[in-house]
Amino acid sequence: MFALMKRELSAYFTSPIGYVYLAAFWFFAGYFLFTGVLVNNSTILTPVFQVMINIVMVLMPLLTMRLLSEERRHRTDQALLTAPVELWAIVTGKFLAASLVYLAGISITIVFALVLNSFAPVNWALIWGNYLALALLGLAFIAIGEFISSLTENQVIAAIASFALMLMLFLLDALPSLIPIPWLSVLIGGISFIKRYTPITQGILAPANLFFFSSVCLLFLFLTTRVLEKRRWS
């Protein structure tokens, strides 16, 4: 698993994808730091974290689109699937590699907080709450993106489908109020990412919300493993 993780990390930075992803992420984070915080002489990073969701949703497909679709396109998936490696180790190794790149991207917010704290005290509870929420949201999206990537050999299709599914999960937050059927409204509200995400940003670490994001990760990693298992025996 860790050998695959190292291989995948190396692949991110032997191609432009890793550099482009981090550069774009840090550029937009810096831009919104300047326009939302520094211009107002503030040490509150909330404006940066608020737009981070949109940045993550737009850039995440760039990070996940190649995870398994590239293996399939180059026909290297056959060697991978017939190697003496457990399928869950393949899926988890690739997931961990993408997660490390993602966490490196959002860690820029901690750098921002440290710099601002050198001038005036910052609210560390709020910053760590937002960072944890971003981390959990991103890990769930990576698992979803890896699953989508396992379904096609076309990276563009994988990226578009991942973005569409992530957008749909965000839009779920608006649906409960539009649905007249109570049980269905409650069900849709229960799987709303925004509803689960927002309390964590405020430092409210409800076990149900933490369990929700963990469950999404495990579910889509499991589904990805089943896709690979079907391909192995087909």
N, C-alpha and C positions, 0 to 999 in steps of 0.2 A: 504493500500500500504506500509506504513512504518513498519507495523507489519510483513508483508511478507519479507521486506528488512532485518529486524533484524533477522528473522528466517533463512533467507538464509545466512546472514553473519555468524551467529552462526554455520550453517552447514559446512561452509568452514573451520572453525577452530576446530570443533569437529571431523573432519576427517583430514587426512594428506594433502589434496589437497591444502588448503590455505598456509600451511607452506612450502610445496614442491615448490609451484609456486613462493612465495616470496624469498625463499632461492636460487632457481635457477636463478631468475631474478637478484637478488642482487649480486650473485656470478659472473655471466657473466658481469654485469655492472662494478663491481670492477676489474675484470680481464682486461677488455679493458681500464679502467681508468689507470691501471698500465702500460700496454703495449703501449697504444697510447698517453698518456699524461705525466705521471710521469717520465717515462724513458727518455723522450725528454725534461724534465724540462720546460714544457709548462703549461699554464693555459687555453688553448683553449680546450673546451670539445667537439668540433666537431667530432673527431674520435669516441668518445663514442656514440654520438647521431646517427652517421652514421650506426653503427652496431645494434643500438637499434631496428631498423625496423625489422631486421632478428630475433632478440631475441623475439620481440613481436609476430611475425608471427608463430614462433615455439612453444612458450609457451601459446599463447592465447587459443588454443583448450583445453588445460588442465583446463583452467578457466571456459570455457563455455560448455564443453561437458556434464556436469551433470545437467545443469540448469533445463531442463524439461524432459530429457530422464530418469533421475533417478526417478522422480515422476511416470513416465509411467511404468518403470520396476518394481517398488515396489507397483504399483496399488494405490498409494496415490493420483494420479491425479483425480480419480473419486470424492474423497471427496473434493478436491480443486475446481473442476469444478462445483460441486453442492452446494458449500458454497455460502452464500449471499455476494459475493465479485465480483465486476466488473472484467471482463477478462483483461481489460487494466491495472487494478491495480495489477493483478498477474504478468503480463508480465513486467510492469514497476518496480515493487518491486524487481524482480529477476535481472533485468537489472541494477538497482541502486546498488544492493549488489555486483555484479561482477565488476561494475565500480569503487566502492570504493576500492576494493582489487587491481584492476589494477592501480588506481591513487596512492595508497600507494606504489606500486612497482616502478613506474617511478619517484616518489618523491625523490628517492635516488639521482637523478641527481642534485636536488637543494642542497642536503647535500654536494655533491661533490663540487658544485660551492661555497658554503659558506666556506668550508675548504680551497679551493684554493685561495679564495679571502682574506683569512687571511695572505697569503704569498705575493700575488701580485694581482693587480686589474684584474677582469674578465669582459668580455663583457656581461653584464646582458641582453641587448636587444637580443643578439643572443641566450642566454640560455633560456629566456622566450619564444622566438619564437619557438625554438625547442621543448620546453616543451609543448606548446600549440598544436603544430603540432602532437606530440606523443599522447597527450590526445585525440584530435579529431579523429585521426586514430584508436586508441584503442577503443574508444566508438563505432565507426562504426563497427569495427570487433566484438565487444561484441554483438551488435544487430544482426549481421549476424550469429554469433555462436549460439545465443539463438534461432534464427529461425531454424537453422539446427538441434539443439537439440530437437526442438518440433516435428520433423518429424520422429524420431526413438526412440526406447527404449534402443538401444545399444549404450553405451557411446563411445566405440572404433570407431564405424562407424561414430558417430557424430563428434568425434575429427578428423578423417581422412578426412571426407567430408568438415569440416570447414577449415582445412589446405589447401585442394585442391582448394577451392573457393577463399581463401585469396591469394594463390599463383597465381591463374589465374588473379585476379584483379591487381596484381603487374606486371604480364607479359603483360598486355594490353598496357603498355607504349611503348613496342617494335613493336606493330602491325601496327599502322598508317602508318609508313614508308614502310611497306610491302604490303599495300593494294592499288591497282591502282584506286579504285573507290573513288573519292574525298569526296562525302557526307558521305560515310561509314567511311572513314578515320577520318574525322572531328568528327563524332559521337563517335567513339571508343576513340579518343583522349580526348574527353570531359568527359568521365567517367573513365579516367585513374587516379588511386589513387596517383601515384607518381607525376604526373603533377600538381595535386591539393595540394599535401603535401609539395613539395619542396619550393614554394614561401613563405609559412607560416614559415618554418624554417629560412628563411632569413629576417623575420620580416615584410614581405609584407602581410598585412591582407586584401586581396581583399575580398569583400563581397561574390562574386561568389564562392570562395573556401570554405569559412566558411559555406555558405548555402549548398554547395554540401555535406559536411560531416554530417551536421545536417539532411539533406534530406535522406541520406542513413540510418541513425539511425531511423528516423521516419518511413521510408518505411518498414524496416525489422521488427520493433516493430509492425507495423500494420499487416504485413503478419503473424507474430507469433500469434497475437490476432485472426486472421481469422482461423488459424489452430486449435486453442483451441476452437473457437466457433463451428467449424465443428464437432470436437470431442464431444463437449457437447451435440449436438443434434443428434449424430449418434447412 
